Amino acid sequence: MLCKNCGKEIANGSEFCSYCGTAFRQSWIKLFFSSTGRITRATYWLHVVLSVTIGCAVLAFILPLLFYEEEMAEAVYEIFSRILCLILFINPLIKRCHDRNRSGWFILLFLVPIVNLWAIIELGFLRGTVGDNKYGCDPLQQQLN
């Protein structure tokens, strides 16, 4: 990726140019649909709160208006809620794994009972790798510059 200000090559997923300091804002579309780069804990938790709020609003208010039959509404609700959860949470979780210098496959630990508590603590509460790692620049360090 090239910096739009100075034209120098910077790492994909960078929020700031390490040469000239120009800030790049990460779009919500990139957050949801791209698994490259790193995000901070604050970005992750903001994403979780907003996603849950928006998801609950859609599931609670919009879907019941579309389907009058109760059984059909329940079936669509189940399918839609699972797809919505996958779309909203997979890529940000992968980016948090990258911030901890782990592969995105680390999120499979969420499927293992008891062990999933470790994954929740590590991705939700522990600081990411200080400095650059193989997945990109440190987003927290870039925000401080």
Sequence and secondary structure as in RCSB ss.txt:
>XXXX:A:sequence
MLCKNCGKEIANGSEFCSYCGTAFRQSWIKLFFSSTGRITRATYWLHVVLSVTIGCAVLAFILPLLFYEEEMAEA
VYEIFSRILCLILFINPLIKRCHDRNRSGWFILLFLVPIVNLWAIIELGFLRGTVGDNKYGCDPLQQQLN
>XXXX:A:secstr
 B TTT  B  TT SB TTT  B    HHHHHH   S   HHHHHHHHHHHHHHHHHIIIIIHHHH  SHHHHHH
HHHHHHHHHHHHHHHHHHHHHHHHTT  GGGGGGGGSTTHHHHHHHHHHHS   SS BTTB  HHHHHH 
